[in-house]
């Protein structure tokens, strides 16, 4: 996913055939991956730590994105402690 330095991709992301400018960096935004976990856990009740944050929308702050990433970290650590090797 490509976007300008320090900015976030629009949600939902749409792939285009437009050439990417040379000053655009290529990276995966961890908060988007964590957001998918949040939505999954909200829908299926599969959280192991509770306190599920709200999902992300366009224009959310860095602090709200940090909360989603922190939730994903808590879930990962808890699952690794409970079920090593998974």
Buried (B, 14 or more C-beta within 10 A) or exposed (E): EBBEEEEBBEBEEEEEEEEEEEEEEEEEBEBBEBBEBBEEBBEEEEBBBEEBBEBBEEEBEEEBBEBBBEBBEBBBEEEEEEEEEE
